[in-house]
Amino acid sequence: MKTSNCLKTMLKINSRTSSDSDDGKDLCPFCDEEMPPNPSSKLLKMKAELLLLPNITKGIGRPGAMSLPWLQRASFCGLHDAEREVIPHGLTQGWPTSIDFKKLERVSFKLAFEDHPA
């Protein structure tokens, strides 16, 4: 799938837009929660795509607030929450950043066999 020129332009725009709060923190244009300090390219692309939707309307409460139905923005808001809170917490706890599912399957099978010998 090719990315449109408009989308490419929006991806280049600094993530600090009119969605900034009074204290300088970048807020989600849809839920007003704080955005992660270093958003992933996936998150920035999702934001740009949502801002191009034809049914987007100006939100209320602060400049830069936008409104979309929950189902259209749920994945975006969930991802920015994960990038701001969940992922950094996992990294500080030493959680893995990737999973080798083939190795996990062998370990799980071995543990299950040890717990329930024939």
Sequence and secondary structure as in RCSB ss.txt:
>XXXX:A:sequence
MKTSNCLKTMLKINSRTSSDSDDGKDLCPFCDEEMPPNPSSKLLKMKAELLLLPNITKGIGRPGAMSLPWLQRAS
FCGLHDAEREVIPHGLTQGWPTSIDFKKLERVSFKLAFEDHPA
>XXXX:A:secstr
    HHHHHHHHS S STTB TTS BB TTT  B  SS  HHHHHHHHHHHT TT EE SSSTT EE  HHHHHH
HHHHHHIIIIIHHHHHHTT  SS  HHHHHHHHHHHHHHHS  
